[in-house]
Amino acid sequence: MPIYEYRCPSCGFQKEHLQKMSDAPLSSCPSCGTAGYTKLLSAAGFQLKGSGWYATDFKGGAAPSTPAPAAAPPCAGGSGACACH
């Protein structure tokens, strides 16, 4: 069953309610009793559990390091302005 978050515009009371999708939305505030208790739009939250790809491939840790590129060899002609590279 989904969890819906509601807020009262009169008193500011806010609470999460576990409801079936087929249940009618709540309309009266449990704190002050006024009508207008409205459902809020909030991001869905979920947590993956177990040892699937999400735990082994993307969970924590730093990205694998790559070796630094090698420095260019010095110029064979002795001057730093040659075009031999």
N, C-alpha and C positions, 0 to 999 in steps of 0.2 A: 504494500500500500504506500502511496506517495505521502510525503510530508509537505504540507502547505504552510506558508507563513502569512499571518494576518496582522493588520495594524488598525487601531482605532483612531480616526481623525480628531475625535473630541478630546480624549484624555491621553493619547499617545501610547497606550498599552499595545505591546507587540508580543506575539507568541506563535510557536509552531504547533500545528495540529495534524495528527495522523488521520487521514480520511481515505475512503475508497474513491476511485475516480468517478463513480456513479453517484456519490453523495452530493447533495445540494450544498452550495457554498454557505458558510456561516454568515449571519447578518447582524447579530447583536453582540456587542462587546461583553466578554465575561467579567470585565473589571467594573465598568460604569453602567452597563446595561443599555446604552444608546444604540440606535440602529446606525448602520454605516460602517460596520466592521468589514474591512475589505481585504481581499487576497492580494498579496504582493507578488511581483515578478522577481524571482531570484534564480541564481545560477544553480544548476543541478550539481550535487556533490556525490562522488562515489569513490570507493577505494577498491583497488584490485588486490586480491589475496591469492596466495599460492606461489608456485614456482614456475610460472609460465614465462614467455619471452619478455614480458614487461618487467619482470623482476631481475632476469639475468642480463638483459641487453640495455635497459634504459634506467635502471634504478641506481641513483647515487654514483659516487666515484667520479674521477676525472677522465677526460677523454684520453685515449692512448697518445703518447707523445710520438712525434715524428723527428727523425734526425735533422739537424740543422744542415743547410746546404754547405758544401765545401767551398773554401775560399779559392778564388782564381789564382792559378800559378803565376809567378812573377814573369815579366817580359824577358824573352830570351835575348833581345837586342840590347838590353841595358837601359833603354829609355822608357819612361812610363807612357809615352804618347804613340806607341806603335799600334798597328792594326792587325797584329798577328792573332788576336783572340777572337 
